[in-house]
């Protein structure tokens, strides 16, 4: 192959003092920085720089190619030829730098020179990206940091000793080749194969492979995995460790019982394969209302079991009564260590019991729970776990499926999927008072303009966060709001981004009671998506919050004499005027709530007359004036 002698070498041969520098470089490691335009060719002398001289790294032993460096923070090089062999390759060398190598063909080999390790660094101090779609990339050692990304769609990547991965490694289809000595997937790594109709590349390690981090699998090109399918991911002499999580992305939706796992299978010749397997997980259906328990399958072929174990962390299992329908003593089944914390049976004879879609296993009604006495926040059935054994000797985690209706035993914030309307409901058997609440949005998408604050003595807190859309918060320093079982509040159409942002992951709501004697001082609400029904109108509810209380009197007083009842929510006496007759309606309905969907303010029960109301207003104003001397006017809560 014909090469043009680079300027750096020509000058060193012609000038004595540069010749001396050259001889020094033979024994030194020198970083040659990429200075080319984004997308320029790797194998061009003028795209590289060392102290003012050009030259593709590798002309001098010890040259280390650096793309994304202090000289040029961002660099993108394209390679489709056969350059000289450098002593190292770094993509993203310093903080805030970004280096990318797009290799579509040719061959690049990083060698051990002048004391180097022959290493490729994808992300050292900065961010590195390696896109390999063709050609051959070779090194002795390969490392990637947590901010790095490697995309393999073709070509071959060969590492003779150790490949240590901390970032994201995406392998698409089966056109690429990955061969290493030792493969080390660390805790921050994401090994992300994209499985196409052609399958997936199997990485090969001549030595050990250590698994950590996550396995993030994507099924693309219309591929829908089926129960029983397998995919070989990595072959090695020995495989140690496990992925912390297996995540899958599939076009469409798979049933919950369609699960994936990574198993270590024998490859022959003393080698192992880390294999992705699609399998069915059996379900234990639990109805807390009647205690019923049933083992279910979702397929016609089903799953054979020779043992099962159901555990209750709250000791709610009836193990010695008539409610548990056991498989023993027939067909070799025997009860094993049953207690209020565990129901278990094992099959001593060969074979197993096949659980299929049409052949479930009823275990009777051994689950005992009293929803009336559950501690606040504890959901019936969440104390249950389920595992089962197969005749092959494996143990699987089953799925606990709760039926019989949702009961969260907590405050529940529901966001309507149609318009973003928000409802706060007490879905427990406890009556709960709170004098502050704080709703936060991680994406800052709350709409304060359509928020319905509680008003009255409640003061908006953290106005800056409210304006920014990151928070809606109120505080009451003189009273509280009480929500009884089943009662609810509508907070307005506050989540307009319901179509693009998931409120279950974006929102958090905390309600608190500052009373030291409060039975439930802090509530962390459950966030869900569901239909929100309008409040039922109540006569005397002049502000439309579902409660007839002092706040409604304020609305009546402020609009007394108006010629339309629309200003009092059309909840007066119906004569289309705001007059004393509407006060009578309010008085007669004071304390009324909107069916089972409303709230009560504090513990007030007596209906105040207009004179006493004026007195109360005066007292509150006086207290406010006294407080203002010692406290800031703006209310702040933790943001």
N, C-alpha and C positions, 0 to 999 in steps of 0.2 A: 504494500500500500504506500502511496506517495504522500508525504507530509510537507507542508510549508514550514520552514524553520521559524519559530516565533521570535519576536523582537527581543524578548528577555534573554533567550539563549544566544542569539546573534551578538548582542551587545556584550555578553559575558565572555564570549570567545575573542572579541576584538579589543577589549579594553582590560588591562591587567587588574585594575582594582575591582572590576565586576567579576573577573575570573576568581579572585580571592573570595568574593561573596558567594560565588557559585559553589566553591569547594566547601565553604562553611555550611551551605544549605544541604549538602549531601548528608550531613549528620544531624540536620535539624528538621523539625516539623514546622511547616510554614502554611498559614492559612491564605489561600488565594480566593479573593472575594469576587462574587458575581456582580457586575455592573451593567449588564445588558438590559435591554428593554424587556418588558413582560412578554413572554412567548418567543423570545429570540432563541437562536440555536445554541445548544450547550457547546458544541465542538467548534467554536469560533474564537480565535485568540483575543480579539478586541472586546469580547464580552467578559473578560476576566482582568483583574488588576491586583498587582502586588507592588506597593511603593512606586506607583507610576509606570510599571512595566506590565505588558500583557502576556498572554500565554495560557493555553488550556492546562489546568492542573494535571500533573503527571510527568511533565518534561523533566522536572527535578525530583529526585527521591525525597519523600517526606511532604510533598504538596498535599494539602487538604482542601478540597473544593467546598466552598461555603456559599450557599444561596440563602439570602436573608441574613444580613450582617450589619455591623455598625456603619459601614460605608454606605450601604443601600439597604434600608430596613426591609423592603419588600422586593422579592425577586421570583420570577417564574421562568424556568428554562425548559426548552423542548429538546428531546434527544431522539434521534433516529439514525445514528451512525455508530462508529466504533472509535471512541476517543481513547487517549492514553489512560493508563491505570493510575489513579491517585492513591494516596495513602489513607484517605478518609473522605467521607462525603457528609456534610451537615446541612440540613434543611431547617432554617430558623435557629440561628446560633445565639442571639442575644435577646434580652427582654424586649418585648414589643415588636420583634421582627417576625417575618413570615416568609418561609421559603417553600417553593413548589417545584417539583421535577415531574414533567410529563414525558414518559418514555413510551414511544410507539414502535420502536424497532432498534436494531443494532445491538451492541453488547458493551456493557460497562462493568469492569471488575475493580473493586477496591481491595488493595493488597496491603500486607504488612510491610511497612517501610520505615526505616529510621526510628524504630522503637514504637511505631503506632500499632494499634490492634487490628487495623484493617476494618474499621467500623463504619457503618452507615448509621447516622443519627437522623431520625425523622422527628424533629422537635428536640432541641437541646435546651437553650434558655428561652426560645420563642416557640412559634407554631410552625409545624412542618406538615407538608402534604406530599405524598407520593402517589402518582397515578400511573399504573403500569398496565398498558394494553397490548404491548408487543415487545419483542426483543428479550435480552437476557441481562438481568441485574444480579451481580455476584459480590459477596463480601465474606469476611471471616466472622465478623460479629455484626449484629443488627440490633438497634435500640430505638424505641419510640417513647415519647413522653405522653402525659395524660391529655395534652391539648392537640395531639397529632391525629392525622387521618391517613390511612393507607387504602387505596382502591385498586384491587386486582381484578381486571376483566380479561386479561390475556397475557402472553409472554410467560417468563419464568423468573422467579425470585429464589436464589440459592444462597444459603448461609451455611458455611461449613462447620462452624462451631455452635454458637448460641444466639438465638433470637429472643430478645426480651421485649415484650409488648405491654405498654401501659395505656395506650390510646385506643382509637377505633380502627379495626381492621375489617374492611368490607371486601368480600370475595363474591363475585357475581358469576353464576353459571359454572361450567366445567372447563372453560378454555384456558384458564391460568394454571400455573404449576408453582407449588410452594414446597421447597425441600430444605430442611434444616438439620442441624446436628441435635441441639436441644431446644425445645420450645417452651418458653416460660410466659404464661399469661398471668399478669399480676392483677391485684385487686381492683385497680382503676380501669382495667381494660374492658373493651367491648369487642367480642369476636362476633362478627356480623355477616354470616353467609346469606346471600340472596339465591334462593333455590328457584331455578327456572325449569322449563320442560326438559332441558338437556341434563338436569341434575345439578350437582355442586362439586367443586374441586375438593378433593381430599388432601389435606396437608400431610406431609410425610416427615417424620423425625426419626433419624437413625438411632437416637438415644431416647432420653426421658422427655415426657411432656408433663408440665404442671399446670393444672386448671384452677383459675380463680376468676374474679370479675363476673361479667354477665355474658350470656349467649343471647344474641338478638337476631332472630331468624326472620327473614322476609320471604314469603312465597309470592312470586311474581309471574307475569305472563300467563295469567289464567290458571295457574297451578293451585288446586285445592287439595290439601292433604287428606288422606283417608286413614281411618283406624287400622293399625297394623303396618303401615308404611314405615320404612327406615331410611336414614341417610347417613353415610359414613362421613364424619367430619375430619378426624385426625387419626393417623396411625403412628404408633410409637413402640419402642421396646417395652416401656412401662409408662402407665398413665396414673398420676397421683392427683389428689384433690378433686374438687367438684366446682362447677359454676355456681355462683351464689344465687343466680336466678336464670330461668329460661323464659325469654319473652318472644312472642311470635306475632307477626303481622300478616294477615290473610285478607284477600279480597272477599268482602262479604262478612258474615258472622258465623262462627262455629258455636255449637252448643257448649254450655259450661263444662259438661263432662268429657268433651274432646280435649284431652290434655297432651302435653309433650314432656319428655324427660330425656336425659342423656345417660346412657348405660355404657359400661365398659364390656366389650365383647371380645372373644378370642379371635385373633386374626390368623392363627397358625404360626408355626415357626418361632414360638416364644414371644410373639408380638400381640399388641392390643389395639383396639379401635374404640375411639369415643364416638358413639353412634346416637344420633337423634332418633327418637322413636315416638310415633303417634299412638296413643293408647286411650282406652275408655276408663274413666274413673267411676266406680260405683257410687251411688248416692244413698245417703241415709235421710229419708224424709221424716221430719219431726213436726208434729202438730202440738204446740204448747197448750192449746185450748182443751184438748182431750187426752193428751199424753201418748197419742199413737206414734209408733215408729215402724218404718218399712224400708227394706233395702231394695233399691231399684236399679235397673239397667236401661240404657237408652237405645240399645241395638238388639237385633234379632239373634245374633250370635252370642252376645252376652259375655260374661266373665265367670270363670270357675273359681270358687273359693273353698278353702278347707279350714277356715277360721275367721273370726271377726272379733273386734273389741270396740265397745262403746264406752267412753269415759265422760263423767260429769265432774267438773272442777268444783261444783257446788253441792255434791252429794244428793242429787235429785232423782236417783234411779231406784225403782222398786224391784229389788232383786229376789226377795223371798216371799212375795205374794203371788196371787193368781194373775196379775196383770201382764207379766212377762211370758210371752209364748216362745218357748225354747225349741230348738231343733232336736236336742237330746230328749230321750235316750235312743233314738232310732238311727240307723245307718252309721253307727260309729261316732256320733256327735256326743260331746261331753261338755258340761258346764265347767268353766275354768275361773277360779278365784273371783266369784261374783260378790259384789258389795254395792252399797249405795253410790259408790264412786265409779263402779265398773260393771258392765255386763259383757261377758266373753264366753265364747264356745270354740272348741277345737275338734277337728275330725281325726280320730285315731286310725281309721282304716284308710286304704288307698283311694285315690280319686278325689273328686270335689263335687260341690253342689253348683250347678250352672244357673246363674242368675241372668235372666234375659228380659227383654222388653215385655214379654207376655208371661213371664214367670218370676214375679217378685217374691220377696221373703217378708212376711208379716211377723213382727215381733211383739204384737199386742199393744198395750198402752202403759208401758212401764215408766214413762217420764212424768214426774210429779213436780208441778210448779204452781205457786199461787201468785198470780200477777198483782194481787192487792197488797202483798207484803214484800214485793221485790224492792231492793234499794233503788233509789232514783238513778237513772242512767243505765241500769243493767237490763239488757234485752233478754226475754225468755228464749232459751235454746242456744244462746251464745256460749253457754258453759259446756256444750257437747262437742266431742271430737269422735272421729270414726276412722278406724283402720281395718284392713282385711288382709288375709294371707291367701296365696295361690298355691296350687299343687307343685309348682316349680320351685317353691321355697322363698319367694319374694314377698315383701310386705309393702303395701301401698296405702297412701293417705287417701281416704274417701272424702266425699263432699257432703257436708251437712246442709240440707235444704229445709228451710223453715217455711211452713205453710199455715194457713188458718187466718191470714190477715196480718198486715203490718202493725206492730206495736213497738214504738221506739222508746217508750218510758223516759221521755226527755222533751225538751223544747225542740220543735221542728220548724226550720225555715224552709218553706216551699216556694220555688220560683216557677211561675207558669211558663210553659214552653212557647206559648203563642205571643205573649206581649211583655214578659218580664215582670208581671205583677208579683209582689212578695207578700207572703202570709207567715206570721209567727204564731204557732199553735202549741199549746201545752198538751202533749200526747203522753200524759202520765196520770197516775192516780193521786198525785200530790197537788196541793194548792201552793203556788209559788209567788212570792212577792219579790220585786226587784226595783231598785231606785236608780239604776243606770244600765245602759246597754251600749254595745259598740259592735257595729257591723263593718268589717274590713274587706277590701277587694285587693288581691295581689296585683291585678292588672289595671287597677284604677278606672273601672268602668261603671261605677255607681252613678246614677243620675239624680242629683239632689233636687233638680227642678221639679221632678215628679214624686218626690218623697213626701209622705204624710207623717210629719212628726207628731208626737203625742200632745205637744202644746201645753197650755195652762202653766202649771208650775215647772214643767219640764223645760230645761234650757239646752239648746244645741251646743255641743262641745266640739272643740278642735276644728274651728271653722276653716282653717287653711286646708286641712285634709278633706273636709266636706267639699270645699270648692274644687279640689283636685280630683275628686271622684274616688279617692282611696278609702274613704271612711264615712259612715253615718253614725252619729253618736249623740245621746241625750243623757242628761243628769238631772235628778230631782233631789234638792237638798232639804225639802220640807215634807215629803211623803213618798209614796211608792205606787207602783201599779201591781195589781194582783191578777194572776191568771189561774183560774180553777181548772180542773180536769176537762179537757175538750175545748176550752175557750181559746179564742184566737184574736189576733190583731192584723189588720191590713196596713202595710207600710207603703203602699203606692207602687207605681210602675217604675221601679228603681234599677232594673237590670235589662236595659235595652239591647245589650249585646248577647242575648240568650242564644242567638243563632250561630255565633262564632266563638264564644267563650263558655266553658263548662263551669257553671256555678258551684258544682260539688267540689271542685278543686280550687276554685278561685276565691270563694267566700269563706268567712269565718265569723260567727256571731257569739259574743259572750254577754250574758246578763248577770248582774251582780246585785247583792243586797248588803249594804254596809252595816246593817244591824248586827252587833256581835253575837246576838242570840238567834240569828237566822238558822232555821233547820237546813236550808240549802243555800249557802252563801254565794256560790258561783255556779252558773249553768253554761256549758259549752254546747250549743245547739247542733243538732243534726241538720245537714244541708241536703236537700233533695230537689228533684224536678218533678212537677206534677200540676194537675189542674187546681186553680184557685177559684173558689166560688165567691160571689159577692156576699157581703153581709146582708142579713135580713133587716129591713127598715123597722125601726121602733119609734112609736110616737114619743116625742120629747127629746129624741136624739138629734139635736139641732146641728151638730157638727159632723154627723155621719160616721162616727167611729164605732158604732155598735153598742155604746154605753150611754145611759142617761145619768149624767153626773154634773158636777159644778161647772165643768167646761161648757156644757150646753146652756146653763144659765147666763154665762158671759156672752155667748152668741146672741141669746134672746135680748139681753139688756142692750148690747151694742147696736141692735137692729130694731129696737122698739119704735113703732110708728111707721115702719116700712110698708109699702103698698103691695108687697108680694111675699109669699111664704117661701119662695125659692131660696131666699137668703138664710132661712133656717131649715134647709134640707127638706122642705115640704113635709115637715113632721109636726106641724101645729094642729090647730082645731079645724082647719080646712076652710076658713072664711077668706083666705087669700090676703090677710092683713096680719102684721105682727103686733099683737095687743095682749091685754091681760089674760085673754082666753088661752093663749099659747103658754103663758106662765102656768096656768092651771093644769094644762096637759103635761107640762114638764114636771110639776109637783106630783101629780098623780102617778107618774111613771118613774119617779126618781129611784135609781138603783136597778132599774130593769136592764137586762142584757139582751142582745140579739140572739135569742134561742140559746143553743149550746155553742154559739160561735162569737163570744164577746169577752169583755174583761171588766173587772170591778176595780175602782180606784180605792186604794188604801183599805181601811176598815170602817169607813163612814157609813152609817145606816140611817141617821135621822135626816129628814128633809129640812133644810134651812129656809127660814122665811126671808123675804127681801130685806127686812131691817137687820137681821143677823148676818146676812150676806154682806151688807154694806160695812158692818162692823168688822167682819172677817177681812174684807178687802183692806180696810184701814190698818188693821193689825199687821197684815202681811206687808203692806207698804212700809209701816214703821220698822218692822224687823229688817226689811231689805235695806232701808236707809242706814240702820245701825251696822248691818253686815258690811255695807259698802265702804265703811270707814276703815275696816280692818282687812278686807279681802279684795283681791282683784275682781273686776267685773266679768272678765272673760273666764269661763269655766274650762278647765283642761282635765282630760283623763288620759291614761296611758295610750299612746298611739303606736 
